[in-house]
Amino acid sequence: MAAETPLPGRQVRGSNTGRPIMALFDLIGRRWMLRVIWELDRAPNPLTFRELRTACGDLSSSVLTRRLTELTEARLVEHEQGYRLTATGRTLVERLAPLSQWADQWQNDFE
């Protein structure tokens, strides 16, 4: 049986509290999830399933279908004439930017 989409208020992997941050970490920590979000963010227009699959390096159709279902249930992606981030999804990408900057600085520790 497939796991439920992690959402605030639900128990998720590693947490029984239902805290929103734990649901978010469970959701974006899933295989291919951040790549799908990233590709949708950088696309100037909504992407078809096939375009998104190609942009993600031809990941399997079943994995992409599951990730898009989860992102839609989480209200981060919508499907109208293609897939695109919702306003909430775009805000998530903006909020992740400082983590990306931190990771770039962290990389310096290994050089």
C-alpha positions in Angstrom: 0.0 0.0 0.0 1.3 3.4 -0.9 2.1 5.8 1.9 -0.2 8.8 2.4 0.9 12.2 1.3 2.6 14.0 4.3 0.4 16.9 5.3 0.3 19.1 8.4 -1.7 17.5 11.2 -0.9 13.9 10.0 1.7 11.5 11.5 4.6 11.2 9.2 7.9 9.3 9.0 9.9 10.0 12.1 7.2 12.0 13.9 3.8 11.3 15.5 3.2 15.0 16.3 1.6 16.2 13.0 3.8 19.3 13.2 3.9 21.1 9.8 7.7 21.2 9.6 7.9 17.4 10.0 5.3 16.9 7.3 7.3 19.3 5.0 10.6 17.5 5.6 8.9 14.1 4.9 7.4 15.4 1.7 10.4 17.2 0.2 12.7 14.4 1.4 11.1 11.9 -0.9 13.0 10.6 -3.9 12.9 13.0 -6.8 10.6 15.5 -5.0 13.0 18.4 -4.9 14.0 17.8 -8.5 10.4 18.0 -9.7 9.8 21.2 -7.7 13.0 22.7 -9.1 12.2 21.9 -12.7 8.7 23.3 -12.3 10.1 26.5 -10.7 12.6 27.1 -13.5 10.1 26.5 -16.3 8.7 29.7 -17.8 5.4 28.0 -18.7 3.5 25.0 -17.3 5.0 21.7 -18.3 3.3 18.6 -19.8 3.9 15.3 -18.1 6.3 14.3 -20.8 8.2 17.6 -20.7 8.6 17.4 -17.0 9.7 13.8 -17.2 12.4 14.7 -19.7 13.5 17.7 -17.6 13.9 15.3 -14.7 16.2 13.0 -16.6 13.6 10.5 -17.7 12.7 9.3 -14.2 10.1 6.6 -14.3 6.5 7.5 -15.2 5.2 5.8 -12.0 7.5 7.8 -9.7 6.7 11.1 -11.5 2.9 10.3 -11.3 3.2 9.6 -7.5 5.3 12.8 -6.9 2.8 14.9 -8.9 -0.1 13.4 -7.0 1.6 14.1 -3.6 2.5 17.7 -4.7 -1.0 18.3 -5.9 -2.5 16.9 -2.6 -0.1 19.2 -0.7 -1.4 22.1 -2.8 2.1 22.9 -4.1 1.4 22.0 -7.7 -1.6 22.4 -9.9 -2.5 21.0 -13.3 -4.1 23.4 -15.7 -2.8 23.0 -19.3 0.3 21.6 -17.8 1.9 21.3 -14.4 3.0 24.4 -12.5 3.7 25.5 -9.0 0.9 27.1 -7.0 1.5 30.4 -5.2 2.3 28.2 -2.1 4.7 26.1 -4.1 6.5 29.3 -5.3 6.7 30.6 -1.8 8.3 27.3 -0.7 11.0 27.7 -3.3 11.7 31.2 -2.1 11.9 30.0 1.5 14.4 27.2 0.5 16.8 29.7 -1.2 18.6 30.5 2.1 19.1 26.8 2.7 20.6 26.5 -0.7 23.0 29.4 0.1 23.9 27.7 3.4 24.6 24.5 1.6 26.9 26.3 -0.9 28.9 27.7 2.1 28.9 24.3 3.8 30.5 22.9 0.7 33.5 25.2 1.4 34.2 23.1 4.5 35.0 20.2 2.2 37.3 22.0 -0.3 
